[in-house]
Amino acid sequence: MATAYGPDTRDRYSPGPGPGGYPPAKHFFPAALRAPFEARTWRELAYLFLSLPISVVLFSFAITMVSMGLGLLITFLGIPVLAAGLVMCRGFGVVERGRARGLLRLDIAEPAPARGKGGLMSWVGAVLKSGVSWRHLLYALLHMPWAVFAFSVAVAFWAYGWAAFTYPLWRWVFPAYAGIDGIQLYGDQTHQFYLDSPFELAVTSAFGLALVLVTPWIIRGLASVDRAMVLGLLSPSRLATRVSELESDRGVVVDTAAADLRRIERDLHDGAQARLVALAMDLGLAKEKLDHDPEAAARMVDEAHGEVKVALQELRDLARGIHPAVLTDRGLDAALSAIASRCTVPVKVAVDLESRPAQAIEGIAYFTVSELLQNVSKHARATRASVDVWRAGDRLMLQVGDDGRGGAGVSTGSGLAGLTERLDAVDGILVVDSPAGGPTTVTAELPWRG
């Protein structure tokens, strides 16, 4: 059941086009006027310019090697020739991915190399069985006709746009003494029409300006197709990417579990265990004094009784740190309210959940909020904080905000960096918005898995 305290703050997290899901920086000029001069436009134009010669070379090589390999399949030589062609296509793929990173700002991972169990024929077999190799070949075959089209369209719009826009500046190059007063739009044996009057110059320049303003969006549309081709044909397969992510997440989970075990062992050794050892010694001394000094023995037993209470409390706190009983019995609403009550600043908690997520997700959500509120208590210098929990589709959303000094980040070595790794291990996301001077808003997403 939800507990409402003040206004709902969940709308502060609204993913947008800016980094980390926050609004982009404001500009003085609208995007339509900035686009022709932005670095992105010129990078993508350079990418389309380079695509034509590179794709021609790649297409020619791929066709030659594959045709030669298929033609020689009747002999043994066809198999290694075909494998060599696929390997060279993968080499061109390295170039294409580097070009996409530099000019399209497309962050794409390198696919795993083909590895055999040992020997040349094993390696040849691995290359021929690799889906990545054949996707590189398909890219070589498909990209050339697309590159011809994209190059022609981009060059035509770019050249005609800037030429028409600047026409009044370079019209003087036409030889007026030869009867040519400008660009000829129409001509036959009896009629010629040139763009030479001030009105015609203005209309031509305005038309060119329209082309200049439209061209960046055409270039971006063409480049988006290249992005899709690179991502679809030159990137690692989804299965390979997922396996890599799971391997990384498994390492994080193992490290986290080992750290938690060390923490529990340290707390037991330095806390309850040391106190129980002292308790045993006190009871031994009381037993020795029981016959000849019963009053002193009674005092020592009374002190030992107090030590037992403290040791039990430490064990309860330790058990609560492993998995709090209130979370198991009453859910996130009551558990987060208990955390908020122990925070050094007033915290408003709002939990809007009609049902409970999976127990593991619920535990991660609990400890995430607990750690974030500890950061508020220790570092934020805040006067108030808020915790909001709700469900959005198949995601559990957590948001912790405070009015402190800000400046929090997920840099390496910080507590938020470790928290980010823990959330990544279960396909979670952590977004931090903490400008200098505050306020700070940390939003976490977790899979529901109810």
KOLLOSE-441914 format. One line per field, with one value per residue (C-alpha): residue number from 1; residue in three letters; x, y, z. Coordinates in Angstrom, 2 decimals. Layout:
% KOLLOSE-441914
i NUM_... $
aa ALA_... $
c1 X_... $
c2 Y_... $
c3 Z_... $
***
This chain:
% KOLLOSE-441914
i 1_2_3_4_5_6_7_8_9_10_11_12_13_14_15_16_17_18_19_20_21_22_23_24_25_26_27_28_29_30_31_32_33_34_35_36_37_38_39_40_41_42_43_44_45_46_47_48_49_50_51_52_53_54_55_56_57_58_59_60_61_62_63_64_65_66_67_68_69_70_71_72_73_74_75_76_77_78_79_80_81_82_83_84_85_86_87_88_89_90_91_92_93_94_95_96_97_98_99_100_101_102_103_104_105_106_107_108_109_110_111_112_113_114_115_116_117_118_119_120_121_122_123_124_125_126_127_128_129_130_131_132_133_134_135_136_137_138_139_140_141_142_143_144_145_146_147_148_149_150_151_152_153_154_155_156_157_158_159_160_161_162_163_164_165_166_167_168_169_170_171_172_173_174_175_176_177_178_179_180_181_182_183_184_185_186_187_188_189_190_191_192_193_194_195_196_197_198_199_200_201_202_203_204_205_206_207_208_209_210_211_212_213_214_215_216_217_218_219_220_221_222_223_224_225_226_227_228_229_230_231_232_233_234_235_236_237_238_239_240_241_242_243_244_245_246_247_248_249_250_251_252_253_254_255_256_257_258_259_260_261_262_263_264_265_266_267_268_269_270_271_272_273_274_275_276_277_278_279_280_281_282_283_284_285_286_287_288_289_290_291_292_293_294_295_296_297_298_299_300_301_302_303_304_305_306_307_308_309_310_311_312_313_314_315_316_317_318_319_320_321_322_323_324_325_326_327_328_329_330_331_332_333_334_335_336_337_338_339_340_341_342_343_344_345_346_347_348_349_350_351_352_353_354_355_356_357_358_359_360_361_362_363_364_365_366_367_368_369_370_371_372_373_374_375_376_377_378_379_380_381_382_383_384_385_386_387_388_389_390_391_392_393_394_395_396_397_398_399_400_401_402_403_404_405_406_407_408_409_410_411_412_413_414_415_416_417_418_419_420_421_422_423_424_425_426_427_428_429_430_431_432_433_434_435_436_437_438_439_440_441_442_443_444_445_446_447_448_449_450 $
aa MET_ALA_THR_ALA_TYR_GLY_PRO_ASP_THR_ARG_ASP_ARG_TYR_SER_PRO_GLY_PRO_GLY_PRO_GLY_GLY_TYR_PRO_PRO_ALA_LYS_HIS_PHE_PHE_PRO_ALA_ALA_LEU_ARG_ALA_PRO_PHE_GLU_ALA_ARG_THR_TRP_ARG_GLU_LEU_ALA_TYR_LEU_PHE_LEU_SER_LEU_PRO_ILE_SER_VAL_VAL_LEU_PHE_SER_PHE_ALA_ILE_THR_MET_VAL_SER_MET_GLY_LEU_GLY_LEU_LEU_ILE_THR_PHE_LEU_GLY_ILE_PRO_VAL_LEU_ALA_ALA_GLY_LEU_VAL_MET_CYS_ARG_GLY_PHE_GLY_VAL_VAL_GLU_ARG_GLY_ARG_ALA_ARG_GLY_LEU_LEU_ARG_LEU_ASP_ILE_ALA_GLU_PRO_ALA_PRO_ALA_ARG_GLY_LYS_GLY_GLY_LEU_MET_SER_TRP_VAL_GLY_ALA_VAL_LEU_LYS_SER_GLY_VAL_SER_TRP_ARG_HIS_LEU_LEU_TYR_ALA_LEU_LEU_HIS_MET_PRO_TRP_ALA_VAL_PHE_ALA_PHE_SER_VAL_ALA_VAL_ALA_PHE_TRP_ALA_TYR_GLY_TRP_ALA_ALA_PHE_THR_TYR_PRO_LEU_TRP_ARG_TRP_VAL_PHE_PRO_ALA_TYR_ALA_GLY_ILE_ASP_GLY_ILE_GLN_LEU_TYR_GLY_ASP_GLN_THR_HIS_GLN_PHE_TYR_LEU_ASP_SER_PRO_PHE_GLU_LEU_ALA_VAL_THR_SER_ALA_PHE_GLY_LEU_ALA_LEU_VAL_LEU_VAL_THR_PRO_TRP_ILE_ILE_ARG_GLY_LEU_ALA_SER_VAL_ASP_ARG_ALA_MET_VAL_LEU_GLY_LEU_LEU_SER_PRO_SER_ARG_LEU_ALA_THR_ARG_VAL_SER_GLU_LEU_GLU_SER_ASP_ARG_GLY_VAL_VAL_VAL_ASP_THR_ALA_ALA_ALA_ASP_LEU_ARG_ARG_ILE_GLU_ARG_ASP_LEU_HIS_ASP_GLY_ALA_GLN_ALA_ARG_LEU_VAL_ALA_LEU_ALA_MET_ASP_LEU_GLY_LEU_ALA_LYS_GLU_LYS_LEU_ASP_HIS_ASP_PRO_GLU_ALA_ALA_ALA_ARG_MET_VAL_ASP_GLU_ALA_HIS_GLY_GLU_VAL_LYS_VAL_ALA_LEU_GLN_GLU_LEU_ARG_ASP_LEU_ALA_ARG_GLY_ILE_HIS_PRO_ALA_VAL_LEU_THR_ASP_ARG_GLY_LEU_ASP_ALA_ALA_LEU_SER_ALA_ILE_ALA_SER_ARG_CYS_THR_VAL_PRO_VAL_LYS_VAL_ALA_VAL_ASP_LEU_GLU_SER_ARG_PRO_ALA_GLN_ALA_ILE_GLU_GLY_ILE_ALA_TYR_PHE_THR_VAL_SER_GLU_LEU_LEU_GLN_ASN_VAL_SER_LYS_HIS_ALA_ARG_ALA_THR_ARG_ALA_SER_VAL_ASP_VAL_TRP_ARG_ALA_GLY_ASP_ARG_LEU_MET_LEU_GLN_VAL_GLY_ASP_ASP_GLY_ARG_GLY_GLY_ALA_GLY_VAL_SER_THR_GLY_SER_GLY_LEU_ALA_GLY_LEU_THR_GLU_ARG_LEU_ASP_ALA_VAL_ASP_GLY_ILE_LEU_VAL_VAL_ASP_SER_PRO_ALA_GLY_GLY_PRO_THR_THR_VAL_THR_ALA_GLU_LEU_PRO_TRP_ARG_GLY $
c1 0.00_1.42_2.40_2.06_4.20_4.06_4.23_5.32_8.84_9.00_8.52_11.98_13.28_12.28_14.65_15.48_17.95_20.73_23.43_22.11_18.49_18.45_17.53_20.20_21.99_20.13_21.28_20.73_19.87_17.25_18.42_17.41_19.87_22.64_22.53_24.47_27.41_27.43_30.38_28.01_26.81_30.33_31.43_28.50_29.09_32.74_31.57_29.31_32.10_34.52_31.97_32.01_35.72_35.96_32.84_34.00_37.30_35.57_32.90_35.44_37.64_34.73_33.28_36.70_37.66_34.25_33.92_37.41_36.74_33.42_34.93_37.76_35.52_35.78_39.36_40.68_42.04_38.58_38.02_41.11_40.63_37.04_38.17_40.89_38.30_36.07_39.01_39.86_36.23_36.53_39.65_37.72_35.09_37.66_38.25_34.52_33.90_36.75_35.32_31.88_33.34_35.26_32.73_29.33_30.17_28.86_30.21_30.38_32.28_34.60_33.20_35.09_37.73_37.27_39.39_40.00_40.94_44.36_45.85_45.18_42.14_40.52_40.94_39.55_36.54_35.96_36.05_33.58_31.23_31.30_28.15_30.16_32.33_29.33_27.69_30.86_30.64_26.98_27.94_30.56_27.96_25.12_27.05_28.41_25.06_23.88_27.12_26.69_23.15_24.03_27.11_25.13_22.28_24.51_26.90_24.06_22.14_25.27_26.84_23.66_22.57_25.77_26.29_22.80_23.02_26.30_25.41_25.35_28.98_30.42_28.14_30.93_32.89_30.56_32.05_29.60_31.48_30.47_26.79_26.58_25.12_24.75_23.34_21.19_17.91_16.54_17.83_17.08_17.80_15.64_15.30_17.77_16.93_19.69_19.59_20.98_18.44_18.50_15.16_16.39_19.60_17.56_15.22_18.19_19.94_16.74_16.27_19.87_19.38_16.40_18.56_21.37_18.94_17.40_20.65_21.86_18.66_18.98_22.60_21.52_18.85_21.38_23.90_21.27_21.00_24.78_24.52_21.89_24.03_27.12_25.19_23.29_26.11_29.45_28.66_28.86_25.79_23.20_23.99_27.72_27.02_24.67_27.18_29.84_27.48_26.55_30.21_30.91_27.83_28.80_32.18_30.47_28.09_30.95_32.99_29.99_29.18_32.82_32.84_29.61_31.04_34.17_32.03_29.92_33.03_34.64_31.49_31.20_34.88_35.13_31.67_29.60_32.44_34.74_31.88_30.97_34.62_34.69_31.35_32.77_35.77_33.52_31.33_34.43_35.64_32.17_32.15_35.47_34.17_30.80_31.87_33.97_32.55_28.93_28.17_31.04_29.98_26.40_27.66_29.74_26.77_24.66_27.29_27.47_23.71_24.08_26.81_24.48_21.82_24.37_25.66_22.10_21.45_24.62_23.55_20.12_21.72_23.98_21.03_19.11_22.06_21.92_18.17_15.85_12.88_10.58_11.27_10.28_7.19_5.80_7.50_9.31_6.91_7.54_11.21_12.05_10.13_12.30_15.45_14.15_13.52_17.21_18.46_19.99_17.71_13.92_12.95_9.59_8.82_6.25_5.79_3.23_3.23_0.13_2.11_5.55_8.43_10.65_12.34_15.84_14.83_13.10_16.28_18.44_15.98_16.10_19.89_20.13_17.92_19.74_23.13_21.84_20.36_23.65_25.37_22.83_23.57_27.37_28.13_25.17_24.81_21.10_18.16_15.60_15.40_12.78_12.35_9.90_9.20_6.83_6.37_6.70_5.80_8.18_10.60_10.83_11.72_13.53_14.30_16.19_16.57_18.01_18.59_22.26_25.44_25.46_28.57_27.91_29.09_29.75_33.48_35.68_36.20_33.10_30.23_27.93_30.29_29.99_26.23_26.12_28.00_25.57_22.59_24.25_24.53_20.71_20.14_19.53_20.40_21.59_21.30_22.80_21.82_23.89_25.09_27.43_25.35_22.56_19.96_20.82_18.51_19.54_17.21_17.55_15.75_15.44_13.66_10.37_10.50_7.46 $
c2 0.00_3.38_5.94_9.47_12.27_15.51_15.84_12.94_13.52_10.76_13.22_14.57_11.56_11.94_10.32_12.69_13.06_14.39_12.31_10.07_10.72_14.44_17.37_18.52_21.82_24.90_26.69_30.23_29.22_26.60_23.20_23.90_26.81_25.06_21.80_22.88_24.01_21.35_18.98_16.03_17.03_17.32_14.05_12.18_13.83_12.73_9.22_9.12_10.52_7.83_5.04_4.97_4.23_1.91_-0.04_-0.42_-1.94_-4.17_-5.32_-6.09_-8.04_-9.96_-10.92_-11.98_-14.09_-15.72_-16.49_-17.95_-19.99_-21.34_-22.10_-24.06_-26.03_-28.90_-29.08_-28.86_-25.33_-23.76_-24.17_-22.26_-19.60_-19.02_-18.90_-16.38_-14.23_-14.27_-13.36_-10.40_-9.29_-9.37_-7.25_-4.68_-4.86_-3.61_-0.59_0.04_-0.16_2.27_4.63_4.37_5.15_8.16_9.73_8.41_8.30_4.73_2.82_-0.75_-3.68_-5.93_-9.42_-12.38_-13.75_-17.18_-19.70_-23.31_-26.07_-26.36_-26.59_-24.84_-26.88_-26.35_-22.59_-22.77_-24.68_-22.11_-19.27_-21.00_-21.89_-18.40_-16.40_-13.22_-14.01_-14.47_-11.31_-9.40_-10.85_-9.83_-6.31_-6.15_-7.15_-4.91_-1.81_-1.01_-0.31_1.61_3.62_4.59_5.81_7.61_9.25_10.48_11.91_13.52_15.09_16.33_18.04_19.40_20.73_22.18_23.71_25.61_26.49_28.02_29.74_31.45_32.04_35.86_35.73_33.71_34.79_37.09_34.07_33.82_35.67_38.50_39.51_36.18_36.84_34.55_36.51_33.64_30.15_29.18_27.58_27.18_27.65_26.79_28.33_31.38_31.70_31.73_32.30_33.24_33.90_37.41_39.89_40.88_39.12_35.94_36.07_36.41_33.53_31.30_32.11_31.48_28.13_27.28_28.26_25.89_23.08_23.94_23.72_20.47_18.71_17.96_16.04_14.09_13.30_12.16_9.92_8.34_7.94_6.27_3.51_3.06_2.90_0.18_-1.81_-1.57_-2.53_-5.33_-6.90_-5.90_-6.04_-9.11_-11.30_-10.74_-14.12_-13.36_-9.93_-11.42_-14.12_-11.44_-9.39_-12.43_-13.31_-9.79_-9.77_-13.15_-11.70_-8.76_-11.05_-13.28_-10.28_-8.79_-12.06_-12.43_-8.87_-9.49_-12.68_-10.83_-8.10_-10.62_-12.46_-9.19_-8.08_-11.43_-11.51_-7.92_-7.66_-10.51_-13.06_-10.78_-9.89_-13.57_-14.42_-11.64_-12.92_-16.44_-15.07_-13.00_-16.01_-18.08_-15.46_-15.27_-19.06_-18.91_-16.21_-17.81_-19.70_-17.11_-13.82_-14.34_-10.58_-9.96_-13.02_-11.70_-8.33_-10.08_-12.23_-9.08_-7.44_-10.61_-10.46_-6.96_-8.18_-10.93_-8.34_-6.25_-9.32_-10.31_-6.80_-6.94_-10.30_-8.89_-5.92_-8.28_-10.46_-7.36_-6.38_-9.78_-9.64_-7.60_-9.44_-6.45_-6.64_-10.30_-9.84_-6.47_-5.50_-2.44_0.14_-0.75_-1.63_1.69_3.61_1.90_2.96_6.53_6.72_6.01_8.66_11.82_14.09_13.98_11.64_11.47_8.01_7.25_3.66_3.03_-0.72_-2.85_-6.08_-7.21_-7.91_-10.97_-11.41_-10.94_-7.70_-6.49_-7.09_-5.23_-2.32_-2.21_-2.15_0.36_2.85_2.08_2.89_6.04_7.31_6.56_8.75_11.48_11.23_11.21_13.46_15.49_18.09_18.06_19.27_16.91_13.94_11.91_8.32_7.37_3.83_2.87_0.40_1.40_-1.52_-4.37_-2.12_-1.23_2.45_3.94_7.60_9.16_12.93_15.46_19.22_18.89_20.30_18.00_16.95_13.20_10.98_7.40_7.81_4.78_4.00_5.80_4.09_4.92_3.12_-0.07_0.38_0.78_-2.50_-4.31_-3.03_-3.93_-7.51_-7.81_-5.66_-2.58_1.06_3.87_7.51_10.31_13.97_15.94_19.36_21.30_23.09_20.52_19.22_15.57_13.02_9.38_7.17_3.40_0.95_-2.76_-5.55_-6.43_-10.23_-10.67 $
c3 0.00_-0.94_1.63_0.31_1.64_-0.31_-4.10_-6.26_-7.52_-10.09_-12.99_-12.34_-14.22_-17.84_-20.33_-23.13_-25.95_-23.77_-22.04_-19.27_-20.22_-19.38_-21.64_-24.09_-23.80_-25.04_-28.19_-29.40_-32.98_-33.90_-35.11_-38.72_-38.93_-37.00_-38.92_-42.08_-39.95_-37.24_-37.02_-37.17_-40.65_-42.01_-40.40_-41.90_-45.28_-45.15_-44.30_-47.36_-49.56_-48.40_-48.65_-52.45_-53.09_-50.07_-51.01_-54.62_-53.46_-50.90_-53.37_-56.08_-53.70_-52.19_-55.58_-56.87_-53.85_-53.41_-57.11_-57.16_-54.04_-55.31_-58.70_-57.09_-54.73_-57.16_-55.96_-52.43_-53.02_-53.08_-49.35_-48.11_-50.84_-49.70_-46.06_-46.97_-48.71_-45.64_-43.42_-45.66_-45.48_-41.71_-42.03_-44.05_-41.34_-38.83_-41.06_-41.44_-37.70_-37.08_-39.69_-38.09_-34.66_-35.89_-38.26_-37.19_-33.46_-33.43_-30.44_-31.70_-30.24_-32.17_-32.82_-31.44_-33.84_-35.38_-33.46_-34.30_-31.87_-33.47_-36.92_-40.22_-41.23_-37.85_-38.28_-41.85_-40.56_-37.79_-40.33_-42.65_-39.78_-38.29_-38.95_-38.39_-41.42_-43.72_-42.42_-43.33_-46.84_-47.07_-45.99_-48.76_-51.36_-50.15_-49.21_-52.67_-54.42_-51.37_-51.26_-54.94_-54.26_-51.01_-52.55_-55.57_-53.50_-50.87_-53.39_-55.60_-52.80_-51.14_-54.33_-55.89_-52.60_-51.86_-55.54_-55.85_-52.46_-53.32_-57.00_-56.68_-55.46_-58.34_-61.23_-62.46_-63.76_-66.79_-69.81_-70.44_-73.58_-75.12_-74.49_-71.43_-68.54_-66.10_-65.67_-68.63_-67.60_-71.14_-74.64_-78.24_-81.64_-81.00_-77.20_-74.34_-70.67_-68.24_-64.49_-64.56_-63.15_-59.43_-58.87_-60.53_-58.49_-55.27_-56.19_-57.08_-53.80_-51.81_-53.54_-52.76_-49.11_-48.90_-50.28_-47.85_-44.92_-46.13_-47.08_-43.49_-42.75_-46.00_-45.08_-41.62_-43.12_-45.46_-42.64_-40.46_-43.06_-42.87_-39.09_-39.37_-41.82_-39.63_-36.50_-38.19_-40.21_-38.64_-34.93_-32.69_-32.69_-29.98_-28.49_-28.30_-26.81_-24.24_-23.30_-22.79_-20.63_-18.55_-18.04_-16.84_-14.62_-13.16_-12.17_-10.49_-8.61_-7.44_-6.27_-4.50_-2.75_-1.66_-0.31_1.60_3.12_4.19_5.74_7.65_8.83_9.96_11.78_13.54_14.47_15.66_17.17_18.50_18.64_20.64_22.96_23.53_24.30_26.90_28.25_28.66_30.57_32.84_33.60_34.37_36.83_38.38_38.80_40.66_43.03_43.56_46.75_48.59_47.21_46.09_45.90_43.44_41.47_41.32_40.01_37.36_36.33_36.08_33.86_31.77_31.34_29.89_27.56_26.34_25.46_23.53_21.68_20.74_19.42_17.33_15.91_15.09_13.32_11.39_10.38_9.34_7.12_5.40_4.77_6.98_8.40_7.86_4.13_4.01_6.17_5.03_1.76_0.47_1.90_5.54_5.00_3.29_5.94_8.56_6.68_6.37_10.11_10.76_8.32_9.80_7.70_7.29_4.45_2.66_1.34_-1.37_-2.52_-5.26_-5.89_-6.36_-5.93_-4.85_-7.24_-7.05_-3.68_-5.12_-6.89_-3.74_-1.74_-4.28_-4.25_-0.45_-0.22_-3.09_-1.26_1.99_0.48_-1.22_2.04_3.80_1.21_1.94_5.68_5.26_2.32_1.03_3.82_3.01_5.07_3.55_1.20_-0.63_-1.75_-4.52_-5.70_-8.51_-11.32_-14.98_-17.25_-16.48_-14.56_-10.89_-10.55_-7.55_-7.09_-4.19_-4.08_-1.66_-1.48_-0.55_-2.07_-5.14_-7.02_-6.74_-9.56_-10.59_-11.01_-10.46_-6.79_-5.53_-3.75_-6.65_-9.04_-6.99_-6.84_-10.62_-11.06_-8.76_-10.72_-14.02_-12.81_-12.89_-16.01_-13.91_-14.62_-12.35_-13.48_-11.37_-11.79_-9.29_-10.45_-8.20_-5.59_-5.82_-5.77_-6.34_-7.93_-8.31_-10.33_-10.48_-12.75_-11.98_-13.85_-12.17_-12.42_-10.24 $
***
